[in-house]
Amino acid sequence: MNAEVTRTFIDEDFNILQQKMHCSECTESSTIDLTNEYSLDQPSLISFKNVLCPHLHFTSPNCDLRFSVWRGMLELLHLFSDQKTETRNLWEAGLLQGFMELNTVYSMLRTLPGSGLVMRLSLVAGACVCITVKCSNDEFLDLEPLDVKKLQSKNLNDYLKDIILSEKVDFVLDSDKQWVHVAEVLKRCQKVSGDHQDPAQEIKTREILSNALHPGPIEKQHSITFTPMRVAVVTCKTNTTDNNNEPDDEFATDNAAANTNSQQDPNNQQTLNNGENNFEAELRQLMHKYGKTPKDVVNIFSQSLHEQQQPLEHLEAREFFGI
């Protein structure tokens, strides 16, 4: 692949393609063992038929797409060639990884005491950029893949900066597999960005004159200063903090039992306080998600309590009159 870059792929980047080059449709069963494609005794041969065969696929509730390795590489080349995406710049800056196994991403993020981010190339939904974030509460977020269409409307540089700010990321993994502090990351982003304007000289506001701001004759104009806005990236988290993509935790049952015992311990006041804080935080998230005010929540609770009390009142009346 030639995308006019100085940093190239390394052998480790292609580990994800092991046993992905052959399938029963593009390879005769007598010529290769599909279960042991990379055996030392029988080196595998890759033909054009294998490369062009659409045996890679991804499935979602609204989509079921099959594509070939060849198509994936062409889409990857498109990502690098389109200057709007900023993919090539972040690749050269060492902030974009090659292909990585998901378990490897999780393992590296677990080594961080705080929050971190890994941004990498992927073929999970065609050629795209995937970002995995470890939040400050040790939750893992696998953000939706960024394909060329998304990156043409909002470049990868802006996505990265928005995610760093919204998720309060402390470190980002670079091409040397070293954790780089976000202060240095933002410097690299500014250095490789096509916009070399000094941030101190950047125009933050816009002043206009209009005769429609106040009542009066049309000859009379007034000035107003507008502050510009931009579309920012905000992750849409679920109500629960469980990460479904995590490997199975063999201690999950023990942890649940330990949490139950901890909550039942009257001496563990700190655990109860944390539970109250979590409830308040989740309640605020629900209010923000559905656009409800505290007054709306109180009215909902009052109505629910009234509906629960009505059957009890009828029951007490029936018992009083012996009905």
C-alpha positions as CSV (number, residue, x, y, z in Angstrom):
1,M,0.0,0.0,0.0
2,N,1.4,3.4,-1.0
3,A,-0.3,6.3,0.8
4,E,2.7,8.6,0.6
5,V,3.6,8.0,4.2
6,T,7.0,7.6,5.8
7,R,5.9,5.4,8.6
8,T,5.1,1.9,7.3
9,F,3.2,-1.1,8.7
10,I,5.1,-3.6,10.7
11,D,4.7,-7.4,10.8
12,E,2.7,-7.1,14.1
13,D,0.1,-5.0,12.3
14,F,-0.9,-8.0,10.1
15,N,-1.4,-10.5,12.9
16,I,-5.1,-9.7,12.8
17,L,-5.3,-11.2,9.2
18,Q,-4.0,-14.6,10.3
19,Q,-6.5,-17.3,9.0
20,K,-8.5,-14.5,7.3
21,M,-7.1,-15.1,3.8
22,H,-8.9,-18.4,2.9
23,C,-12.4,-19.8,3.1
24,S,-14.1,-22.8,1.7
25,E,-15.4,-20.8,-1.2
26,C,-12.1,-19.6,-2.5
27,T,-9.8,-22.5,-1.6
28,E,-10.0,-26.2,-2.5
29,S,-10.1,-28.4,0.6
30,S,-7.4,-30.6,-0.9
31,T,-4.9,-27.8,-1.1
32,I,-5.0,-26.3,2.4
33,D,-6.1,-27.0,5.9
34,L,-8.3,-24.0,6.8
35,T,-8.0,-24.8,10.6
36,N,-4.2,-24.6,10.4
37,E,-3.5,-22.0,7.7
38,Y,-0.2,-20.9,9.1
39,S,1.4,-24.3,9.8
40,L,5.1,-24.6,9.5
41,D,4.9,-27.9,7.6
42,Q,2.7,-26.5,4.8
43,P,3.2,-22.8,4.0
44,S,0.0,-21.3,2.7
45,L,-0.3,-19.8,-0.8
46,I,-2.4,-16.7,-1.3
47,S,-3.9,-16.2,-4.8
48,F,-5.9,-13.3,-6.3
49,K,-9.0,-15.4,-5.8
50,N,-8.3,-15.5,-2.1
51,V,-7.7,-11.7,-1.9
52,L,-10.8,-10.9,-4.0
53,C,-13.1,-13.3,-2.2
54,P,-15.7,-11.5,0.1
55,H,-15.3,-13.8,3.1
56,L,-14.8,-10.9,5.6
57,H,-18.1,-9.7,6.9
58,F,-19.8,-7.7,9.7
59,T,-23.4,-8.0,10.8
60,S,-25.6,-5.5,12.7
61,P,-29.4,-5.3,13.2
62,N,-29.7,-3.1,10.1
63,C,-26.8,-4.3,8.0
64,D,-25.1,-7.5,6.8
65,L,-22.1,-6.8,4.6
66,R,-19.5,-9.1,3.1
67,F,-16.3,-7.7,1.7
68,S,-12.9,-8.9,0.5
69,V,-9.4,-8.1,1.8
70,W,-8.8,-6.3,-1.4
71,R,-11.7,-4.0,-0.9
72,G,-10.7,-3.4,2.7
73,M,-7.2,-2.3,1.6
74,L,-8.7,0.0,-1.1
75,E,-10.9,1.6,1.5
76,L,-7.9,1.9,3.8
77,L,-6.0,3.6,1.0
78,H,-8.9,6.0,0.6
79,L,-8.8,6.9,4.3
80,F,-5.1,7.9,3.9
81,S,-5.4,9.6,0.5
82,D,-8.3,11.9,1.4
83,Q,-6.8,15.0,3.1
84,K,-10.1,15.9,4.7
85,T,-9.9,12.9,7.0
86,E,-6.6,13.9,8.6
87,T,-5.9,10.1,8.9
88,R,-2.4,10.3,7.3
89,N,-1.4,13.2,9.5
90,L,-2.2,11.4,12.8
91,W,-0.6,8.3,11.4
92,E,2.6,10.1,10.8
93,A,2.4,11.8,14.2
94,G,2.3,8.3,15.8
95,L,-1.1,8.7,17.4
96,L,-2.9,6.2,15.1
97,Q,-2.0,2.5,15.6
98,G,-2.1,-0.2,13.0
99,F,-4.4,-3.3,13.3
100,M,-4.6,-4.5,16.9
101,E,-6.4,-7.3,18.6
102,L,-9.1,-6.1,20.9
103,N,-7.8,-8.1,23.9
104,T,-4.4,-6.5,23.4
105,V,-6.1,-3.1,23.5
106,Y,-7.8,-4.0,26.8
107,S,-4.7,-5.4,28.3
108,M,-2.7,-2.3,27.6
109,L,-5.4,0.0,28.9
110,R,-5.5,-2.0,32.2
111,T,-1.9,-1.0,32.9
112,L,-2.9,2.6,33.2
113,P,-3.8,3.9,36.7
114,G,-6.1,6.6,35.2
115,S,-7.9,7.1,31.9
116,G,-6.5,6.3,28.5
117,L,-7.3,6.0,24.8
118,V,-6.1,3.7,22.0
119,M,-6.9,4.8,18.4
120,R,-6.3,2.2,15.7
121,L,-7.0,1.1,12.2
122,S,-9.6,-1.7,11.8
123,L,-11.5,-3.8,9.3
124,V,-14.3,-4.5,11.7
125,A,-16.8,-2.6,9.5
126,G,-14.8,-2.2,6.4
127,A,-11.7,0.0,6.6
128,C,-12.3,2.4,9.5
129,V,-10.7,3.9,12.6
130,C,-11.7,2.5,16.0
131,I,-11.2,4.2,19.3
132,T,-11.3,2.5,22.7
133,V,-11.4,4.6,25.9
134,K,-10.7,3.6,29.4
135,C,-12.7,6.1,31.6
136,S,-11.6,7.3,35.0
137,N,-14.0,4.7,36.6
138,D,-12.2,1.9,34.8
139,E,-15.1,1.4,32.3
140,F,-14.1,0.5,28.7
141,L,-15.9,2.3,25.9
142,D,-15.6,1.0,22.3
143,L,-16.7,4.0,20.3
144,E,-18.5,3.5,17.0
145,P,-16.2,3.0,14.0
146,L,-15.2,6.0,11.9
147,D,-15.4,5.3,8.2
148,V,-14.3,7.6,5.4
149,K,-17.8,9.2,5.2
150,K,-17.8,10.2,8.9
151,L,-14.2,11.5,8.7
152,Q,-15.0,13.6,5.6
153,S,-17.6,15.6,7.5
154,K,-15.5,15.8,10.7
155,N,-11.8,14.9,10.6
156,L,-10.0,12.5,12.9
157,N,-8.1,15.3,14.5
158,D,-11.3,17.0,15.7
159,Y,-12.7,13.6,16.8
160,L,-9.6,12.9,18.9
161,K,-9.6,16.3,20.6
162,D,-13.3,16.2,21.4
163,I,-13.1,12.7,22.9
164,I,-10.1,13.7,25.0
165,L,-12.1,16.6,26.4
166,S,-15.4,14.9,26.9
167,E,-14.0,11.7,28.5
168,K,-11.2,13.5,30.4
169,V,-8.6,11.3,28.9
170,D,-5.1,11.4,30.5
171,F,-3.0,9.4,28.1
172,V,-3.0,8.2,24.5
173,L,-1.0,5.3,23.1
174,D,1.5,6.2,20.4
175,S,3.2,4.1,17.7
176,D,6.1,3.2,20.1
177,K,3.6,1.6,22.4
178,Q,4.3,4.3,25.0
179,W,1.6,6.3,26.8
180,V,1.8,10.0,25.9
181,H,0.2,12.7,28.1
182,V,-2.7,14.6,26.5
183,A,-0.8,17.9,26.7
184,E,1.8,16.4,24.3
185,V,-0.9,14.8,22.2
186,L,-2.7,18.1,21.6
187,K,0.7,19.7,20.6
188,R,1.2,16.9,18.0
189,C,-2.4,17.4,16.8
190,Q,-1.8,21.2,16.3
191,K,1.5,20.5,14.6
192,V,0.2,18.1,12.0
193,S,-3.1,19.9,11.5
194,G,-3.5,21.8,8.2
195,D,-4.6,24.8,10.2
196,H,-1.4,26.5,11.4
197,Q,-3.2,29.6,12.7
198,D,-2.0,30.8,16.1
199,P,-4.7,29.9,18.7
200,A,-4.1,33.2,20.4
201,Q,-5.0,35.0,17.2
202,E,-8.0,32.8,16.4
203,I,-11.2,34.7,16.0
204,K,-13.6,33.6,18.7
205,T,-16.5,36.0,18.1
206,R,-18.2,37.7,15.2
207,E,-19.7,41.2,15.3
208,I,-22.6,42.2,13.1
209,L,-24.8,45.2,12.6
210,S,-28.6,44.9,12.2
211,N,-31.6,47.1,12.3
212,A,-33.9,44.2,13.5
213,L,-32.5,43.9,17.0
214,H,-34.6,46.6,18.6
215,P,-37.8,48.5,17.7
216,G,-37.3,51.8,15.9
217,P,-36.7,53.2,12.5
218,I,-35.0,51.1,9.9
219,E,-32.1,53.6,9.6
220,K,-31.1,52.8,13.2
221,Q,-28.7,49.9,13.5
222,H,-27.3,48.1,16.6
223,S,-24.3,45.8,16.9
224,I,-24.3,42.3,18.4
225,T,-21.3,40.0,19.0
226,F,-22.0,36.3,18.2
227,T,-19.9,33.5,19.7
228,P,-19.3,30.7,17.1
229,M,-20.3,27.1,17.8
230,R,-19.1,23.8,16.5
231,V,-20.4,20.2,16.5
232,A,-18.7,18.4,19.4
233,V,-18.5,14.6,19.9
234,V,-20.2,13.3,23.1
235,T,-20.3,9.6,23.8
236,C,-23.8,8.2,24.3
237,K,-23.3,5.9,27.3
238,T,-25.8,3.3,28.5
239,N,-27.4,3.5,31.9
240,T,-25.3,0.6,33.2
241,T,-21.6,0.8,33.6
242,D,-21.0,-2.8,32.6
243,N,-18.8,-3.4,29.6
244,N,-20.3,-6.2,27.4
245,N,-17.1,-6.4,25.3
246,E,-15.0,-7.4,28.3
247,P,-13.7,-11.0,28.5
248,D,-15.7,-13.2,30.8
249,D,-14.8,-12.5,34.4
250,E,-14.5,-15.8,36.4
251,F,-14.8,-13.9,39.6
252,A,-18.0,-12.1,38.6
253,T,-20.2,-14.1,41.0
254,D,-17.8,-13.7,43.8
255,N,-17.6,-10.0,43.2
256,A,-21.4,-9.7,43.2
257,A,-21.7,-11.6,46.5
258,A,-18.9,-9.4,48.0
259,N,-20.8,-6.3,47.0
260,T,-24.0,-7.6,48.5
261,N,-22.3,-8.4,51.8
262,S,-20.6,-5.0,51.8
263,Q,-23.9,-3.2,51.4
264,Q,-25.4,-5.2,54.2
265,D,-22.6,-4.3,56.6
266,P,-23.9,-1.4,58.8
267,N,-20.3,-0.3,59.5
268,N,-19.6,0.3,55.8
269,Q,-21.0,3.8,55.6
270,Q,-18.7,4.7,52.7
271,T,-20.2,2.0,50.5
272,L,-23.7,3.4,51.2
273,N,-22.6,6.9,50.4
274,N,-21.1,5.8,47.1
275,G,-24.3,4.0,46.2
276,E,-26.3,7.2,46.9
277,N,-23.8,9.2,44.8
278,N,-24.2,6.7,41.9
279,F,-28.0,6.9,42.2
280,E,-27.9,10.7,42.0
281,A,-25.5,10.7,39.1
282,E,-27.6,8.2,37.1
283,L,-30.8,10.1,37.9
284,R,-29.2,13.3,36.5
285,Q,-28.2,11.4,33.4
286,L,-31.7,10.2,32.9
287,M,-33.1,13.7,33.4
288,H,-30.6,15.0,30.9
289,K,-31.4,12.2,28.4
290,Y,-35.1,12.7,28.5
291,G,-35.1,16.5,29.0
292,K,-36.8,16.4,32.4
293,T,-36.5,19.0,35.1
294,P,-36.4,18.2,38.9
295,K,-40.0,19.5,39.0
296,D,-41.0,17.0,36.4
297,V,-39.4,14.1,38.3
298,V,-41.2,15.2,41.5
299,N,-44.5,15.3,39.7
300,I,-43.9,11.8,38.2
301,F,-43.1,10.4,41.6
302,S,-46.2,12.1,43.2
303,Q,-48.4,10.7,40.5
304,S,-47.0,7.2,40.9
305,L,-47.4,7.4,44.7
306,H,-51.0,8.5,44.3
307,E,-51.8,5.7,41.9
308,Q,-50.3,3.2,44.4
309,Q,-52.3,4.6,47.3
310,Q,-55.6,4.5,45.5
311,P,-56.0,0.7,45.5
312,L,-55.1,0.7,49.2
313,E,-57.7,3.3,50.0
314,H,-60.4,1.3,48.2
315,L,-59.3,-1.9,50.0
316,E,-59.5,-0.2,53.4
317,A,-62.9,1.2,52.6
318,R,-64.2,-2.3,51.6
319,E,-62.8,-3.8,54.9
320,F,-64.4,-1.0,56.9
321,F,-67.9,-1.5,55.4
322,G,-67.4,-5.3,55.5
323,I,-67.8,-5.6,51.7
